[in-house]
Amino acid sequence: MSEFTLESADRLRRSVGDMVRTIQQGEGLPGGLIETLGFLLREGPQSIAQLARLRRIRHQSMSSAVADLEARHLVVRSPDPADGRSVIVVLTDEGAAMVEKSRADRSTAILRAAESSLTADELAALSRTAEIFDKVRIALAAS
């Protein structure tokens, strides 16, 4: 019988959520805005509708988020080359730099917290966690 039970899965789900929220509290931007910038860095220019679908929020909410990011010079709106009637949101160099800095800061915070609170055996187990999470994520996406 597996030692990983429904109760274990629930504890893991809560822990991952709590960790994400804890890390996001240290961000210079609200988590949703950083997430939007991250999508643009990974996926390239997107319409507001595409970004809203990726973030699972309403078009109006994404339009407000894009306006906020645009005011901070982190994105620009450009004509959509595929449809001149619409616009796409493009990450600026400053926006890309903010995403990279945010990722580095979050990774550094995780490393420091782990090194200061875990034993050598726990650190070794933690070093394998990302690979294990990736397998679970792939299985979830396939189901």
WOFEN-V214586 format. One record per pair of residues at least 24 apart in sequence whose ideal C-beta (glycine too) atoms are under 7 Angstrom apart, sorted by the first residue. I is the first residue (numbers start at 1). J is the second residue. D is the distance in Angstrom with one decimal. If there is no record, write none. Layout:
I|J|D, I|J|D
This chain:
23|106|5.2, 23|109|6.5, 26|109|6.5, 27|102|6.3, 32|65|6.3, 33|65|6.0, 33|68|6.5, 33|69|6.0, 34|102|5.5, 36|65|5.7, 36|69|6.6, 37|69|6.9, 37|74|6.2, 37|91|6.4, 37|95|5.3, 37|98|6.4, 37|99|4.8, 38|99|5.5, 40|75|6.7, 40|89|6.5, 40|91|4.1, 41|91|5.8, 41|96|5.8, 41|99|4.9, 45|88|4.3, 45|89|6.4, 45|90|4.6, 46|88|6.3, 46|89|5.7, 47|80|6.7, 47|86|6.1, 47|88|5.5, 48|89|6.4, 51|89|6.3, 69|95|7.0, 74|98|6.1
